[in-house]
Amino acid sequence: MFQKERFIEECRAALKEGNAQAAIRELVTRAVSEPAQVVGALGEPKLAGVETIYRADDLTILNLCYAVTNPLDQITGAIHVYGGDFFATPRSEWNPATLKEQPYDVEHTMRAFEESNQRLQGKTTRS
């Protein structure tokens, strides 16, 4: 059974493994093999957005819920695990229109989540 606090503890312990990336990959694979358990622990996604499950200098665990590019009329979720503090580390992203690399823009990402929520809510009210 997926338990959020236990998952955090296991990820923290995995950081001490010789191959932390492989250890965390195994934890995430095991967690998502039972999606109903993850939804039970984290809740059914209702809106697109980012939930910070855990954040420290050496580890960030996010629950991303999105329908940004999703043919389904529902929100899907994904657990992301990053070494280090995701929010404090400079990142880049690819511009989908120009295909050029640019600095990561968290506000742009949050706007995309909000636009996705508006599209989804519009479909829900018309149904």
Secondary structure, 3 states (H helix, E strand, C coil): CCCHHHHHHHHHHHCCCCCHHHHHHHHHHHHHCCHHHHHHHHCCCCCCEEEEEEEECCEEEEEEEECCCCCCCCCEEEEEEEECCHHHCCCEEECCCCCCEEECCHHHHHHHHHHHHHHHHHHHHHC
